């Protein structure tokens, strides 16, 4: 299945070469989970981000057991801190 992935802010640095400004399409197995998709991007564990699949936020504890199954878009947004 093909999934469009959008990375925002500093997370764009982890897009594969030849990607667009902030997005790419990945070809994944039909049984792929969110954890599989994230592994393709090689984002370090030190990065904090929020994952949205088709307008639904996914908790980090559920990445490994969240199937993508037909999801067309996944967005990763950096956590913004301020005061």
N, CA, C and O atoms as a MOPAC input file, in Angstrom:
PM7 MOZYME 1SCF
protein

 N      0.84000 1    -1.17200 1     0.00000 1
 C      0.00000 1     0.00000 1     0.00000 1
 C      0.88500 1     1.23600 1     0.00000 1
 O      2.00300 1     1.20700 1     0.51600 1
 N      0.39100 1     2.30500 1    -0.57100 1
 C      1.12600 1     3.57200 1    -0.60100 1
 C      0.53600 1     4.50400 1     0.44400 1
 O     -0.67900 1     4.68000 1     0.53200 1
 N      1.43000 1     5.09800 1     1.23700 1
 C      1.01200 1     6.02300 1     2.28200 1
 C      1.78100 1     7.32600 1     2.10400 1
 O      3.00800 1     7.31900 1     1.99500 1
 N      1.06700 1     8.43100 1     2.07500 1
 C      1.71100 1     9.74900 1     2.01900 1
 C      2.02700 1    10.16500 1     3.44600 1
 O      1.17300 1    10.11500 1     4.33200 1
 N      3.28200 1    10.58100 1     3.65200 1
 C      3.75700 1    10.97500 1     4.97200 1
 C      4.17200 1    12.43900 1     4.91700 1
 O      4.93500 1    12.84700 1     4.04200 1
 N      3.65700 1    13.23100 1     5.86800 1
 C      4.00500 1    14.64800 1     5.97900 1
 C      4.80800 1    14.84300 1     7.25800 1
 O      4.37600 1    14.42800 1     8.33300 1
 N      5.96900 1    15.46900 1     7.14600 1
 C      6.79300 1    15.78700 1     8.30200 1
 C      6.93200 1    17.30000 1     8.38500 1
 O      7.22400 1    17.95900 1     7.38700 1
 N      6.72500 1    17.83800 1     9.56000 1
 C      6.74700 1    19.28500 1     9.74300 1
 C      7.91400 1    19.70700 1    10.62000 1
 O      8.46700 1    18.90500 1    11.37300 1
 N      8.27500 1    20.96900 1    10.51200 1
 C      9.35800 1    21.53300 1    11.31600 1
 C     10.66300 1    20.80700 1    11.06200 1
 O     10.96000 1    20.41700 1     9.93300 1
 N     11.43600 1    20.63000 1    12.11500 1
 C     12.73700 1    19.97400 1    12.01700 1
 C     12.65600 1    18.51000 1    11.63900 1
 O     13.66500 1    17.91700 1    11.25800 1
 N     11.47900 1    17.91500 1    11.73400 1
 C     11.32900 1    16.50800 1    11.34800 1
 C     11.52600 1    16.30700 1     9.85400 1
 O     11.78900 1    15.19100 1     9.40600 1
 N     11.40100 1    17.38800 1     9.07700 1
 C     11.61700 1    17.27500 1     7.62500 1
 C     13.00600 1    16.75400 1     7.29700 1
 O     13.22300 1    16.19400 1     6.22300 1
 N     13.94600 1    16.93700 1     8.21500 1
 C     15.31600 1    16.46100 1     7.99100 1
 C     15.37600 1    14.94000 1     7.81700 1
 O     16.36100 1    14.41700 1     7.29500 1
 N     14.33900 1    14.23200 1     8.24600 1
 C     14.34500 1    12.77100 1     8.18000 1
 C     13.60300 1    12.21500 1     6.96600 1
 O     13.43300 1    11.00200 1     6.84200 1
 N     13.17000 1    13.08900 1     6.08500 1
 C     12.54700 1    12.62300 1     4.84700 1
 C     13.60000 1    11.96400 1     3.95900 1
 O     14.75200 1    12.39500 1     3.94200 1
 N     13.21900 1    10.93800 1     3.23100 1
 C     14.16100 1    10.32000 1     2.28700 1
 C     14.60500 1    11.32500 1     1.22200 1
 O     13.89900 1    12.29100 1     0.93400 1
 N     15.76900 1    11.08600 1     0.64800 1
 C     16.26700 1    11.94200 1    -0.43700 1
 C     15.23600 1    11.96200 1    -1.56500 1
 O     14.51600 1    10.98500 1    -1.77300 1
 N     15.17200 1    13.05100 1    -2.27100 1
 C     14.27000 1    13.25000 1    -3.41200 1
 C     12.80100 1    13.36800 1    -2.99600 1
 O     11.90500 1    13.20100 1    -3.82300 1
 N     12.55800 1    13.65600 1    -1.71100 1
 C     11.18800 1    13.89400 1    -1.25500 1
 C     10.79300 1    15.31500 1    -1.57400 1
 O     11.63900 1    16.14300 1    -1.91100 1
 N      9.51300 1    15.60100 1    -1.46900 1
 C      9.03800 1    16.96800 1    -1.62200 1
 C      9.45300 1    17.80500 1    -0.42800 1
 O     10.21100 1    17.34800 1     0.42800 1
 N      8.95200 1    19.04000 1    -0.37400 1
 C      9.32000 1    19.97600 1     0.69600 1
 C      9.09500 1    19.37400 1     2.07700 1
 O      9.99000 1    19.42400 1     2.92100 1
 N      7.92200 1    18.80900 1     2.32200 1
 C      7.66800 1    18.23100 1     3.64000 1
 C      6.91800 1    16.89600 1     3.56500 1
 O      6.32100 1    16.46800 1     4.55300 1
 N      6.94600 1    16.24100 1     2.41000 1
 C      6.21200 1    14.98000 1     2.32300 1
 C      6.87500 1    14.00500 1     1.36300 1
 O      7.70500 1    14.37100 1     0.53000 1
 N      6.47300 1    12.75100 1     1.51600 1
 C      6.93700 1    11.68500 1     0.64600 1
 C      5.86400 1    10.60300 1     0.61400 1
 O      4.95800 1    10.60500 1     1.44800 1
 N      5.95500 1     9.70100 1    -0.31900 1
 C      5.08700 1     8.53100 1    -0.35100 1
 C      5.94500 1     7.30700 1    -0.10300 1
 O      7.01700 1     7.15100 1    -0.68800 1
 N      5.45700 1     6.43800 1     0.77400 1
 C      6.16300 1     5.20200 1     1.08100 1
 C      5.31500 1     4.02500 1     0.63800 1
 O      4.09200 1     4.03700 1     0.77900 1
 N      5.96900 1     3.01900 1     0.10800 1
 C      5.30600 1     1.76300 1    -0.26700 1
 C      5.53400 1     0.79400 1     0.88400 1
 O      6.67400 1     0.45600 1     1.20400 1
 N      4.44600 1     0.35100 1     1.50500 1
 C      4.53000 1    -0.53300 1     2.66200 1
 C      3.66700 1    -1.76300 1     2.43700 1
 O      2.74700 1    -1.75100 1     1.61900 1
 N      3.97300 1    -2.82200 1     3.17000 1
 C      3.16300 1    -4.03900 1     3.10900 1
 C      1.75600 1    -3.74400 1     3.61600 1
 O      1.56300 1    -2.85600 1     4.44600 1
 N      0.78500 1    -4.48300 1     3.12000 1
 C     -0.60700 1    -4.28800 1     3.55100 1
 C     -0.76900 1    -4.48600 1     5.05500 1
 O     -1.68100 1    -3.92000 1     5.65700 1
 N      0.10100 1    -5.27900 1     5.66300 1
 C      0.01800 1    -5.56000 1     7.09800 1
 C      0.83700 1    -4.58100 1     7.94400 1
 O      0.96800 1    -4.77500 1     9.15300 1
 N      1.38000 1    -3.55000 1     7.33500 1
 C      2.27500 1    -2.62600 1     8.04100 1
 C      1.55000 1    -1.88100 1     9.16600 1
 O      0.36800 1    -1.55000 1     9.07500 1
 N      2.31700 1    -1.63800 1    10.22400 1
 C      1.82200 1    -0.84800 1    11.34500 1
 C      2.50600 1     0.52000 1    11.31900 1
 O      3.41300 1     0.76700 1    10.52300 1
 N      2.05500 1     1.38100 1    12.19100 1
 C      2.68300 1     2.69400 1    12.31100 1
 C      4.15700 1     2.55100 1    12.66900 1
 O      4.98100 1     3.32600 1    12.18400 1
 N      4.50200 1     1.58800 1    13.49800 1
 C      5.90500 1     1.36200 1    13.86100 1
 C      6.74900 1     1.04200 1    12.63100 1
 O      7.89100 1     1.49200 1    12.54100 1
 N      6.21100 1     0.27200 1    11.68000 1
 C      6.93900 1    -0.03200 1    10.44000 1
 C      7.21300 1     1.24800 1     9.64800 1
 O      8.32200 1     1.46000 1     9.15600 1
 N      6.20600 1     2.08400 1     9.53400 1
 C      6.37100 1     3.34200 1     8.80300 1
 C      7.44100 1     4.20500 1     9.45500 1
 O      8.30700 1     4.74700 1     8.76800 1
 N      7.38700 1     4.33400 1    10.77000 1
 C      8.35600 1     5.16500 1    11.48100 1
 C      9.77700 1     4.62100 1    11.33000 1
 O     10.73100 1     5.39600 1    11.25000 1
 N      9.92300 1     3.31300 1    11.29100 1
 C     11.24800 1     2.70200 1    11.09800 1
 C     11.82500 1     3.08100 1     9.73900 1
 O     13.03800 1     3.23800 1     9.60500 1
 N     10.96900 1     3.22900 1     8.73200 1
 C     11.43100 1     3.62700 1     7.39700 1
 C     12.00400 1     5.04300 1     7.39900 1
 O     12.83800 1     5.37600 1     6.55700 1
 N     11.56600 1     5.86600 1     8.32900 1
 C     12.01900 1     7.25600 1     8.37200 1
 C     13.27500 1     7.45800 1     9.20000 1
 O     13.91100 1     8.50700 1     9.10300 1
 N     13.64400 1     6.48800 1    10.00300 1
 C     14.86400 1     6.54800 1    10.82400 1
 C     14.93100 1     7.78700 1    11.70800 1
 O     15.97900 1     8.42200 1    11.82000 1
 N     13.82600 1     8.12200 1    12.32500 1
 C     13.80500 1     9.25700 1    13.25100 1
 C     14.37400 1     8.78800 1    14.59200 1
 O     13.90800 1     7.78300 1    15.13000 1
 N     15.36800 1     9.48800 1    15.14300 1
 C     15.96900 1     9.05700 1    16.41200 1
 C     14.95800 1     9.07700 1    17.56300 1
 O     14.00200 1     9.85200 1    17.55900 1
 N     15.19100 1     8.21600 1    18.53500 1
 C     14.32100 1     8.15000 1    19.70900 1
 C     14.33200 1     9.44100 1    20.51700 1
 O     13.43600 1     9.67500 1    21.32800 1
 N     15.33200 1    10.27100 1    20.30200 1
 C     15.43500 1    11.52300 1    21.05500 1
 C     14.46800 1    12.59500 1    20.54900 1
 O     14.23600 1    13.59200 1    21.23200 1
 N     13.90900 1    12.39500 1    19.36800 1
 C     12.94800 1    13.35800 1    18.80700 1
 C     11.57100 1    13.13700 1    19.42500 1
 O     11.12000 1    12.00100 1    19.57000 1
 N     10.91700 1    14.22200 1    19.78300 1
 C      9.54700 1    14.15600 1    20.29600 1
 C      8.60400 1    14.66800 1    19.21600 1
 O      8.82600 1    15.73400 1    18.64200 1
 N      7.55400 1    13.90700 1    18.94300 1
 C      6.61300 1    14.31200 1    17.91100 1
 C      5.24100 1    13.68900 1    18.17800 1
 O      5.09700 1    12.74400 1    18.95400 1
 N      4.26300 1    14.25100 1    17.51500 1
 C      2.88900 1    13.76500 1    17.58500 1
 C      2.56100 1    13.15200 1    16.23100 1
 O      2.92900 1    13.70100 1    15.19300 1
 N      1.87000 1    12.01600 1    16.23900 1
 C      1.49300 1    11.35000 1    14.98800 1
 C     -0.02000 1    11.45500 1    14.79700 1
 O     -0.80800 1    11.15400 1    15.69400 1
 N     -0.39100 1    11.89200 1    13.59800 1
 C     -1.80300 1    11.99000 1    13.21900 1
 C     -2.01600 1    11.07000 1    12.00700 1
 O     -1.32000 1    11.19200 1    10.99900 1
 N     -2.97800 1    10.15700 1    12.11700 1
 C     -3.35200 1     9.31000 1    10.98900 1
 C     -4.77900 1     9.68000 1    10.61700 1
 O     -5.71200 1     9.49500 1    11.40000 1
 N     -4.92900 1    10.20400 1     9.41000 1
 C     -6.26600 1    10.55800 1     8.92200 1
 C     -7.05600 1    11.35000 1     9.97000 1
 O     -8.19200 1    10.99400 1    10.28500 1
 N     -6.46600 1    12.41300 1    10.50800 1
 C     -7.12100 1    13.30000 1    11.48000 1
 C     -7.33000 1    12.68900 1    12.86500 1
 O     -8.14100 1    13.19400 1    13.64100 1
 N     -6.61300 1    11.61500 1    13.18500 1
 C     -6.73200 1    10.96800 1    14.49200 1
 C     -5.35100 1    10.86300 1    15.12600 1
 O     -4.43700 1    10.28100 1    14.54100 1
 N     -5.19900 1    11.43400 1    16.34000 1
 C     -3.91900 1    11.37900 1    17.05400 1
 C     -3.70900 1     9.96000 1    17.57900 1
 O     -4.63900 1     9.31100 1    18.05600 1
 N     -2.45300 1     9.49400 1    17.47900 1
 C     -2.10100 1     8.16200 1    17.95900 1
 C     -1.10500 1     8.31200 1    19.10100 1
 O     -0.09300 1     8.99800 1    18.95900 1
 N     -1.39100 1     7.66600 1    20.23900 1
 C     -0.47700 1     7.70400 1    21.38100 1
 C      0.75700 1     6.85800 1    21.08300 1
 O      0.66500 1     5.81400 1    20.43700 1
 N      1.91400 1     7.32000 1    21.56200 1
 C      3.17900 1     6.63300 1    21.30600 1
 C      3.15200 1     5.18300 1    21.78400 1
 O      3.79400 1     4.32600 1    21.17700 1
 N      2.43100 1     4.89900 1    22.84300 1
 C      2.36600 1     3.53400 1    23.36500 1
 C      1.68200 1     2.57900 1    22.38800 1
 O      1.80700 1     1.36100 1    22.52000 1
 N      0.96100 1     3.12400 1    21.41200 1
 C      0.20600 1     2.28700 1    20.46800 1
 C      0.82300 1     2.18300 1    19.07800 1
 O      0.21600 1     1.58600 1    18.19000 1
 N      2.01200 1     2.74600 1    18.86200 1
 C      2.60900 1     2.72500 1    17.52400 1
 C      2.75200 1     1.30900 1    16.97600 1
 O      2.44000 1     1.06500 1    15.81000 1
 N      3.21800 1     0.37800 1    17.79800 1
 C      3.50000 1    -0.97500 1    17.32100 1
 C      2.24100 1    -1.73900 1    16.94800 1
 O      2.29000 1    -2.62500 1    16.09400 1
 N      1.10700 1    -1.41300 1    17.57400 1
 C     -0.10700 1    -2.17100 1    17.27600 1
 C     -1.17600 1    -1.32200 1    16.59100 1
 O     -2.36600 1    -1.62600 1    16.67700 1
 N     -0.74800 1    -0.25700 1    15.90900 1
 C     -1.67800 1     0.55500 1    15.12700 1
 C     -1.50100 1     0.22000 1    13.65500 1
 O     -0.52900 1     0.65100 1    13.03500 1
 N     -2.43400 1    -0.54900 1    13.08400 1
 C     -2.32100 1    -0.88900 1    11.66900 1
 C     -2.59000 1     0.33500 1    10.80200 1
 O     -3.39800 1     1.19400 1    11.15700 1
 N     -1.91800 1     0.40500 1     9.68100 1
 C     -2.15400 1     1.50600 1     8.75500 1
 C     -3.33800 1     1.18100 1     7.85100 1
 O     -4.09100 1     2.07700 1     7.47100 1
 N     -3.50700 1    -0.07800 1     7.51000 1
 C     -4.61000 1    -0.59800 1     6.73700 1
 C     -5.44300 1     0.38800 1     5.94700 1
 O     -6.57400 1     0.67800 1     6.33600 1
 N     -4.93700 1     0.89800 1     4.88300 1
 C     -5.70900 1     1.77300 1     4.02300 1
 C     -5.59200 1     3.24500 1     4.35400 1
 O     -6.20200 1     4.07700 1     3.68200 1
 N     -4.82000 1     3.58600 1     5.37600 1
 C     -4.61500 1     5.00500 1     5.67900 1
 C     -3.92100 1     5.65200 1     4.49000 1
 O     -2.99200 1     5.08100 1     3.91900 1
 N     -4.36400 1     6.81400 1     4.12800 1
 C     -3.76700 1     7.49600 1     2.98900 1
 C     -2.77500 1     8.55400 1     3.40800 1
 O     -1.86300 1     8.87700 1     2.64700 1
 N     -2.92800 1     9.10700 1     4.60600 1
 C     -2.01300 1    10.16000 1     5.05400 1
 C     -1.66000 1     9.99600 1     6.52700 1
 O     -2.50600 1     9.71600 1     7.37600 1
 N     -0.37200 1    10.18200 1     6.78700 1
 C      0.15300 1    10.18300 1     8.14900 1
 C      0.97100 1    11.46200 1     8.28200 1
 O      1.80100 1    11.77100 1     7.42700 1
 N      0.72700 1    12.20200 1     9.36100 1
 C      1.45900 1    13.45100 1     9.60800 1
 C      2.20400 1    13.35200 1    10.93200 1
 O      1.67700 1    12.85100 1    11.92500 1
 N      3.45500 1    13.84400 1    10.92600 1
 C      4.26200 1    13.90100 1    12.13200 1
 C      4.55000 1    15.36500 1    12.42500 1
 O      5.09600 1    16.08200 1    11.58600 1
 N      4.17800 1    15.79900 1    13.61900 1
 C      4.36800 1    17.19000 1    14.01800 1
 C      5.28100 1    17.24100 1    15.22600 1
 O      5.09800 1    16.47100 1    16.16900 1
 N      6.26600 1    18.13500 1    15.21700 1
 C      7.14500 1    18.24600 1    16.36200 1
 C      6.37500 1    18.82300 1    17.56000 1
 O      5.43900 1    19.60600 1    17.40000 1
 N      6.79300 1    18.41900 1    18.74400 1
 C      6.21500 1    18.97100 1    19.96900 1
 C      6.77900 1    20.37900 1    20.13300 1
 O      7.98800 1    20.59100 1    20.03800 1
 N      5.90000 1    21.32400 1    20.37700 1
 C      6.32400 1    22.71600 1    20.52600 1
 C      6.29300 1    23.05900 1    22.00700 1
 O      5.29700 1    22.83800 1    22.69500 1
 N      7.40300 1    23.60200 1    22.48000 1
 C      7.51300 1    23.98000 1    23.89200 1
 C      7.64300 1    25.49300 1    23.98400 1
 O      8.20200 1    26.13500 1    23.09500 1
 N      7.14700 1    26.02400 1    25.01300 1
 C      7.26000 1    27.46700 1    25.18700 1
 C      6.76900 1    27.85300 1    26.57400 1
 O      6.37600 1    27.01900 1    27.38900 1
 N      6.81200 1    29.11200 1    26.78800 1
 C      6.39400 1    29.53900 1    28.12200 1
 C      5.84300 1    30.90500 1    28.14200 1
 O      5.45000 1    31.39700 1    29.20000 1

